[in-house]
Amino acid sequence: MAALDAQSYTPAEETEIQQWVAKAETLKSSPDKQSAVLDALNASLSTRSTVLGTKPSKADIAIYEAVAPLVKAWSPEERTGQQGRPNIVRHVDFVQNSPLFGLDVADKVAIDADEVLYVKPPVDAKAEKERLKKEKAAAAAAVSGAAATATGEVKTLVDRTKQAALEVKDKVVEAVTDAASAAGAAQQKPKKEKKEKAPKQPAPPPAPAVVSPCLIDLRVGHILKAIKHPEADSLYVSTIAMGDKPGTDDTSEYEGQVVRTVCSGLNGLIPLEEMQGRKVVVVCNLKPVKMRGIKSSAMVLAASPRIKEGEADDHKGPIELVTPPADAKAGERVYFEGWQGEPEKVLNPKKKVWETFQPGFTTTDKLEVAFDAGVVKELEGKDGLGKLVTASGGVCTVKSLSGAQVR
C-alpha cells in the first residue's frame, strides 16, 4: 500500500474515488443492479488503466474485491466474447499483479491475456460515407421518377404548345433578319481594333522547402487493445486512439473512440500484457502499409541499442517503448524542442523525410528521448540536442536504454 499512500488526489478525484467505492458496494449487495454497474465499469475502463485514468487508488482495490469473484466464474465468452466485458478482465489482472496496489492475493483469478474471442471489425469510414451517398441518390431518383409519371400527360401538352410557339417565333426572326441585312449593306460598321494584351508577370519563385523533423507528425497514442497478429508470429496488432477526428481516412470506431489499427514487430520483444492500456508515442503521417493482410496506419516509437559499425541488426532487442508523461492525453502533439512547426499531412515516400531525420532520434544519459541535429547531414552547420516533449511540456522517456536509437 506504500505506493497508494504516496499518491495525492484533487477534490474531483476524491469524489470520483468515493463514487466507485459506492459502486463496488452495490456490486456486492444488489445483484439486480450488477449488470448495469458492470456495463458502466467496462465502458469507463475502455480508455483507462485505472478507474481514475492513470493514478492507482483505493477505488481500484474496492472494485477488484467486488468483481474478482464474478470474473472467476465467467465463461470465456463472458470475458472476451462479442458481448463480454474484456476491460474489466484486464483491470482485474492488472490490480492483482501490479506492485502499485501491494496486494498479496493467494488465490488469483486465472487470466490468459492472449485469449481474445472477439475483435470488433474496423469500419471503413470512407466506404460507409460512399454507401450513404448512394442510398440518398437512389431515394431521390425514386421520388423524381414518381413525379415524372404523375405529370406525364401535362408535360406532353405543354411540349406541343411550345413547339407551335417556336414555329411562329422562327418566322418573325427570319423577317427581321432579312430587313437588318438590307440595312447593313448600306452602312457597314468599322471593325474594332484589337487591344494589346499586357505581358504576363513572371510567377513568384517557390517557397524554400522546410528541412526539419517537425515534418513528422508525432502524437501521444493510447493503446486500447493489443492482440497477436493471426498471420505473423513477430507482429502485434494494436487498436490505438491518437486524436483523429471522425471520418478521417484509415480510421474506425472502437468503444466510442476514433482509432487506427497499427501493426508493430514487438511480439517476442515486449510482453503482450505490457501493451494493454498504455500510452505511447506514434508516428501518424507515414503512408499506410499492409502487413500480412492487415493495414497498418501508424508506427509506434521504440528504442533499441545502437548498432555498431560493421555489425548486423538481428532485431533481437532489447526493445523499450517511448513513454510520454502519465498525464498526457491521446492525440496531444509531440515535438523536439527547438524544432516546432506544422507536420506534413502524409509524408511522401519519395522525399524520404523519415529516413532523413530518424538517424538523429536518440536517448540521453538521463533516459530522455531527444533529436541530435549534428548527425543529420541535411542539417549541416546545426548541432545540439532537442528533447522530445508534449505540447503541455512533459518529456518523453525510456525505461533504461541510454545512447540508443529510436525508431
C-alpha positions as CSV (number, residue, x, y, z in Angstrom):
1,M,0.0,0.0,0.0
2,A,3.0,2.3,0.2
3,A,2.6,3.3,-3.5
4,L,-1.0,4.3,-2.8
5,D,-0.1,6.2,0.4
6,A,2.3,8.4,-1.7
7,Q,-0.5,9.4,-4.1
8,S,-2.2,12.8,-3.9
9,Y,-5.6,13.5,-5.3
10,T,-7.6,16.5,-6.3
11,P,-11.0,17.2,-4.8
12,A,-12.6,16.0,-8.1
13,E,-10.6,12.8,-8.0
14,E,-11.5,12.2,-4.3
15,T,-15.2,12.5,-5.3
16,E,-14.7,10.0,-8.1
17,I,-13.0,7.6,-5.8
18,Q,-15.9,7.6,-3.4
19,Q,-18.4,7.1,-6.3
20,W,-16.5,4.0,-7.4
21,V,-16.2,2.6,-3.9
22,A,-20.0,3.0,-3.5
23,K,-20.5,1.2,-6.8
24,A,-18.3,-1.6,-5.6
25,E,-20.6,-2.0,-2.6
26,T,-23.6,-2.0,-4.9
27,L,-22.0,-4.9,-6.8
28,K,-21.7,-6.9,-3.6
29,S,-25.1,-6.1,-2.1
30,S,-27.5,-5.6,-5.0
31,P,-27.4,-8.5,-7.5
32,D,-30.3,-6.9,-9.5
33,K,-28.1,-3.9,-10.3
34,Q,-24.9,-5.8,-11.1
35,S,-25.4,-5.8,-14.9
36,A,-25.8,-2.0,-15.3
37,V,-22.9,-1.3,-13.0
38,L,-20.6,-3.8,-14.8
39,D,-21.6,-2.3,-18.2
40,A,-20.7,1.2,-17.0
41,L,-17.4,0.0,-15.5
42,N,-16.4,-1.8,-18.6
43,A,-17.2,1.2,-20.8
44,S,-15.2,3.5,-18.4
45,L,-12.1,1.2,-18.4
46,S,-12.0,1.1,-22.2
47,T,-9.9,4.3,-22.1
48,R,-8.3,3.9,-18.7
49,S,-5.7,1.8,-16.9
50,T,-7.2,2.6,-13.5
51,V,-10.6,3.9,-12.5
52,L,-9.2,7.4,-12.3
53,G,-7.3,7.1,-15.6
54,T,-3.7,6.5,-14.7
55,K,-3.4,7.1,-10.9
56,P,-3.9,4.0,-8.7
57,S,-6.3,4.4,-5.8
58,K,-8.3,2.5,-3.2
59,A,-11.2,2.6,-5.6
60,D,-9.3,0.1,-7.8
61,I,-8.9,-2.3,-4.8
62,A,-12.6,-1.9,-3.9
63,I,-13.6,-2.7,-7.5
64,Y,-11.2,-5.6,-7.7
65,E,-12.6,-7.1,-4.5
66,A,-16.1,-6.8,-5.8
67,V,-15.6,-8.1,-9.4
68,A,-12.8,-10.7,-9.0
69,P,-15.3,-13.4,-7.7
70,L,-17.6,-12.6,-10.7
71,V,-14.8,-12.7,-13.3
72,K,-13.5,-16.0,-11.8
73,A,-16.9,-17.6,-12.6
74,W,-17.3,-16.1,-16.1
75,S,-17.0,-18.2,-19.2
76,P,-14.5,-17.3,-21.9
77,E,-17.4,-15.8,-23.9
78,E,-18.5,-13.6,-20.9
79,R,-14.9,-12.4,-20.6
80,T,-13.8,-11.5,-24.1
81,G,-16.6,-12.6,-26.4
82,Q,-18.7,-10.3,-28.5
83,Q,-21.0,-9.4,-25.6
84,G,-18.2,-9.8,-23.0
85,R,-16.6,-7.3,-20.7
86,P,-12.8,-7.5,-21.6
87,N,-11.8,-4.2,-20.0
88,I,-13.0,-5.5,-16.5
89,V,-11.0,-8.7,-17.0
90,R,-7.9,-6.6,-17.9
91,H,-8.3,-4.4,-14.8
92,V,-8.6,-7.5,-12.5
93,D,-5.4,-8.9,-14.0
94,F,-3.6,-5.5,-13.6
95,V,-4.7,-5.0,-9.9
96,Q,-3.9,-8.5,-8.7
97,N,-0.4,-8.5,-10.2
98,S,0.8,-4.9,-10.1
99,P,3.1,-3.8,-7.2
100,L,1.3,-0.4,-7.2
101,F,-1.5,-1.9,-5.1
102,G,0.5,-4.0,-2.8
103,L,-2.0,-6.9,-2.7
104,D,-0.9,-10.3,-1.6
105,V,-3.6,-12.4,-3.4
106,A,-3.3,-16.1,-2.6
107,D,-6.0,-17.2,-5.0
108,K,-5.6,-15.0,-8.1
109,V,-8.1,-15.1,-10.9
110,A,-6.6,-17.1,-13.7
111,I,-6.5,-14.9,-16.8
112,D,-4.9,-15.6,-20.2
113,A,-4.1,-12.3,-21.8
114,D,-3.8,-13.9,-25.2
115,E,-7.3,-15.2,-25.1
116,V,-9.4,-12.7,-27.1
117,L,-12.5,-14.3,-28.6
118,Y,-13.9,-11.3,-30.4
119,V,-12.3,-8.3,-32.0
120,K,-14.7,-5.6,-33.3
121,P,-14.2,-5.4,-37.1
122,P,-13.0,-1.9,-38.2
123,V,-15.4,0.3,-40.0
124,D,-14.1,1.8,-43.2
125,A,-15.3,5.4,-42.8
126,K,-14.8,6.2,-46.5
127,A,-16.8,3.2,-47.7
128,E,-19.6,3.9,-45.2
129,K,-19.8,7.6,-46.5
130,E,-20.0,6.4,-50.1
131,R,-22.7,3.9,-49.2
132,L,-24.9,6.5,-47.6
133,K,-24.3,8.8,-50.6
134,K,-25.6,6.1,-53.0
135,E,-28.6,5.4,-50.9
136,K,-29.5,9.1,-50.8
137,A,-29.1,9.3,-54.6
138,A,-31.3,6.3,-55.2
139,A,-34.1,7.7,-52.9
140,A,-34.0,11.0,-54.8
141,A,-34.2,9.2,-58.2
142,A,-37.3,7.2,-57.0
143,V,-39.1,10.4,-55.9
144,S,-38.2,12.1,-59.2
145,G,-39.5,9.1,-61.2
146,A,-42.8,9.1,-59.4
147,A,-43.3,12.8,-60.1
148,A,-42.5,12.4,-63.8
149,T,-45.1,9.6,-64.2
150,A,-47.8,11.6,-62.5
151,T,-47.3,14.7,-64.7
152,G,-46.5,12.9,-68.0
153,E,-49.7,13.9,-69.8
154,V,-49.5,17.5,-68.8
155,K,-45.9,17.6,-70.0
156,T,-46.8,16.3,-73.4
157,L,-49.5,19.0,-73.8
158,V,-47.0,21.7,-72.8
159,D,-44.4,20.4,-75.3
160,R,-46.9,20.7,-78.2
161,T,-47.8,24.2,-77.2
162,K,-44.1,25.2,-77.0
163,Q,-43.5,23.7,-80.5
164,A,-46.2,25.8,-82.1
165,A,-44.9,29.0,-80.4
166,L,-41.4,28.3,-81.6
167,E,-42.6,27.9,-85.2
168,V,-44.2,31.4,-85.1
169,K,-41.1,32.9,-83.4
170,D,-38.8,31.5,-86.2
171,K,-40.8,33.2,-88.9
172,V,-40.7,36.6,-87.1
173,V,-37.0,36.3,-86.6
174,E,-36.4,35.4,-90.2
175,A,-38.3,38.5,-91.4
176,V,-36.4,40.8,-89.0
177,T,-33.0,39.3,-90.1
178,D,-33.8,40.0,-93.8
179,A,-34.6,43.6,-93.0
180,A,-31.4,44.0,-91.0
181,S,-29.3,42.5,-93.7
182,A,-30.6,45.1,-96.3
183,A,-29.9,48.0,-94.0
184,G,-26.4,46.7,-93.1
185,A,-25.4,46.5,-96.7
186,A,-25.8,50.3,-97.0
187,Q,-23.9,51.1,-93.8
188,Q,-21.1,48.9,-92.6
189,K,-19.6,49.4,-89.1
190,P,-15.9,49.7,-88.9
191,K,-14.1,46.8,-87.3
192,K,-12.9,47.3,-83.7
193,E,-9.2,47.4,-83.2
194,K,-7.7,44.6,-81.0
195,K,-6.3,45.7,-77.7
196,E,-2.8,44.7,-77.0
197,K,-2.5,42.2,-74.2
198,A,-0.5,43.1,-71.2
199,P,2.7,41.0,-70.8
200,K,2.3,38.2,-68.3
201,Q,4.0,38.7,-64.9
202,P,6.6,36.0,-64.0
203,A,5.4,33.5,-61.4
204,P,6.9,34.1,-58.0
205,P,9.6,31.7,-57.0
206,P,8.5,28.6,-55.0
207,A,8.9,28.9,-51.2
208,P,12.0,27.2,-49.9
209,A,11.4,23.6,-48.7
210,V,11.3,23.2,-44.9
211,V,14.1,20.9,-43.6
212,S,13.1,19.9,-40.1
213,P,12.0,16.9,-38.1
214,C,8.8,18.8,-37.4
215,L,7.5,17.5,-40.7
216,I,7.0,14.2,-38.9
217,D,3.6,14.1,-37.2
218,L,4.3,12.7,-33.7
219,R,1.5,12.4,-31.2
220,V,0.5,10.7,-27.9
221,G,-1.3,7.4,-28.5
222,H,-3.4,5.3,-26.1
223,I,-3.4,1.6,-26.8
224,L,-6.9,0.4,-26.1
225,K,-6.3,-3.2,-27.1
226,A,-3.4,-5.3,-28.5
227,I,-3.5,-8.8,-29.8
228,K,-1.2,-11.2,-31.7
229,H,-1.3,-10.9,-35.5
230,P,-3.1,-14.0,-36.7
231,E,-0.8,-14.5,-39.7
232,A,2.6,-13.3,-38.4
233,D,4.5,-14.6,-35.3
234,S,6.6,-11.4,-34.9
235,L,3.7,-8.8,-35.0
236,Y,1.2,-7.3,-32.6
237,V,-2.0,-5.7,-33.9
238,S,-2.9,-2.7,-31.7
239,T,-6.0,-0.5,-31.6
240,I,-4.8,3.0,-30.8
241,A,-6.6,6.3,-30.1
242,M,-4.4,9.2,-31.4
243,G,-6.8,12.2,-31.6
244,D,-8.2,11.8,-35.1
245,K,-11.5,13.4,-36.0
246,P,-14.4,11.1,-37.0
247,G,-14.3,10.3,-40.7
248,T,-10.5,10.6,-41.0
249,D,-9.1,8.2,-43.6
250,D,-7.9,4.9,-42.3
251,T,-9.7,5.2,-39.0
252,S,-12.5,3.3,-37.4
253,E,-14.5,3.4,-34.2
254,Y,-13.8,1.3,-31.1
255,E,-15.8,1.6,-27.9
256,G,-16.8,5.2,-28.7
257,Q,-13.4,6.4,-29.8
258,V,-11.8,7.1,-33.2
259,V,-8.9,4.7,-33.6
260,R,-6.3,3.4,-36.0
261,T,-5.0,-0.1,-36.5
262,V,-1.3,-0.4,-36.0
263,C,1.0,-3.4,-36.7
264,S,4.3,-3.5,-34.8
265,G,7.1,-6.0,-34.8
266,L,7.2,-6.3,-31.0
267,N,5.9,-9.8,-30.4
268,G,8.6,-11.7,-28.5
269,L,10.3,-8.5,-27.5
270,I,7.7,-6.8,-25.3
271,P,5.1,-9.0,-23.3
272,L,1.6,-8.6,-24.7
273,E,0.2,-7.6,-21.2
274,E,2.6,-4.6,-21.2
275,M,0.9,-3.4,-24.4
276,Q,-2.6,-3.2,-22.9
277,G,-4.0,0.2,-22.0
278,R,-0.7,2.1,-22.1
279,K,0.4,5.4,-23.5
280,V,2.9,5.5,-26.4
281,V,4.3,7.9,-29.0
282,V,3.2,7.3,-32.5
283,V,4.2,8.5,-36.0
284,C,0.9,9.4,-37.6
285,N,1.7,10.6,-41.1
286,L,3.6,7.7,-42.7
287,K,1.8,6.2,-45.7
288,P,-0.3,3.2,-44.6
289,V,1.0,-0.3,-45.5
290,K,-0.5,-3.7,-45.4
291,M,1.4,-6.2,-43.1
292,R,0.3,-9.8,-43.7
293,G,-3.2,-8.7,-44.8
294,I,-3.8,-6.1,-42.1
295,K,-3.4,-2.4,-43.0
296,S,-1.2,-0.5,-40.5
297,S,-1.9,3.2,-40.4
298,A,0.8,4.5,-38.0
299,M,4.0,3.4,-36.2
300,V,4.8,3.0,-32.5
301,L,8.2,4.6,-31.5
302,A,10.6,2.3,-29.6
303,A,14.3,2.4,-28.5
304,S,16.9,-0.2,-29.1
305,P,20.7,-0.4,-28.6
306,R,22.6,1.5,-31.4
307,I,24.1,-0.9,-33.9
308,K,27.9,-0.5,-34.1
309,E,29.6,-0.1,-37.5
310,G,30.1,-3.4,-39.2
311,E,27.5,-5.2,-37.1
312,A,24.2,-6.6,-38.5
313,D,20.9,-5.7,-36.9
314,D,19.5,-9.0,-35.7
315,H,16.3,-7.3,-34.3
316,K,16.6,-9.3,-31.1
317,G,16.3,-6.4,-28.8
318,P,16.2,-5.4,-26.1
319,I,13.4,-3.0,-27.0
320,E,11.8,-0.3,-24.9
321,L,8.7,1.7,-25.9
322,V,9.0,5.5,-25.8
323,T,6.7,6.6,-22.9
324,P,5.0,10.1,-22.8
325,P,4.2,11.7,-19.4
326,A,1.5,9.8,-17.5
327,D,-1.0,12.7,-17.7
328,A,-0.6,13.2,-21.5
329,K,-3.8,13.0,-23.5
330,A,-4.3,10.8,-26.6
331,G,-3.8,12.9,-29.7
332,E,-1.6,15.5,-27.9
333,R,1.2,16.8,-30.2
334,V,4.7,15.7,-29.5
335,Y,7.8,17.6,-31.0
336,F,11.5,18.1,-30.4
337,E,12.4,21.3,-28.5
338,G,13.8,23.9,-31.0
339,W,12.1,22.2,-34.0
340,Q,8.4,23.2,-33.6
341,G,6.4,23.5,-36.8
342,E,3.5,22.1,-38.8
343,P,3.9,18.4,-39.9
344,E,3.1,17.2,-43.4
345,K,-0.4,15.7,-43.8
346,V,1.2,12.5,-45.3
347,L,4.9,12.0,-45.8
348,N,5.8,11.5,-49.5
349,P,7.9,8.2,-49.6
350,K,9.9,9.6,-52.5
351,K,11.2,12.5,-50.4
352,K,12.4,10.1,-47.6
353,V,11.6,12.6,-44.8
354,W,11.5,9.8,-42.2
355,E,14.7,8.2,-43.4
356,T,16.5,11.7,-43.3
357,F,15.7,12.6,-39.7
358,Q,15.3,9.2,-37.9
359,P,19.1,8.7,-37.5
360,G,19.0,11.8,-35.2
361,F,16.4,10.2,-32.8
362,T,18.3,9.1,-29.7
363,T,18.2,8.8,-25.9
364,T,20.3,10.7,-23.4
365,D,22.1,9.6,-20.2
366,K,19.0,10.8,-18.3
367,L,16.9,8.4,-20.4
368,E,15.2,11.3,-22.2
369,V,14.3,10.9,-25.9
370,A,16.0,13.6,-28.0
371,F,16.9,14.8,-31.5
372,D,20.6,15.2,-32.3
373,A,20.9,17.6,-35.2
374,G,24.6,17.0,-35.6
375,V,24.2,13.5,-37.1
376,V,21.8,14.6,-39.9
377,K,23.9,15.7,-42.9
378,E,21.0,17.7,-44.3
379,L,21.2,20.0,-41.3
380,E,24.9,20.8,-41.9
381,G,26.0,23.6,-39.5
382,K,23.4,22.8,-36.9
383,D,24.0,20.8,-33.7
384,G,22.7,20.4,-30.2
385,L,20.0,18.1,-28.6
386,G,16.3,18.9,-28.6
387,K,14.3,16.9,-26.1
388,L,11.1,15.1,-27.2
389,V,8.3,16.9,-25.4
390,T,4.5,17.0,-25.4
391,A,2.6,20.2,-26.1
392,S,1.9,20.5,-22.4
393,G,5.6,20.4,-21.6
394,G,6.3,16.9,-20.4
395,V,9.4,15.0,-21.6
396,C,9.1,11.6,-23.2
397,T,11.4,8.9,-21.8
398,V,12.5,5.3,-22.0
399,K,13.0,2.8,-19.1
400,S,16.7,2.1,-19.2
401,L,18.4,2.4,-22.6
402,S,20.7,5.4,-22.9
403,G,22.5,6.3,-26.1
404,A,20.0,4.2,-28.0
405,Q,18.5,4.6,-31.5
406,V,14.8,5.4,-31.6
407,R,12.6,4.3,-34.5
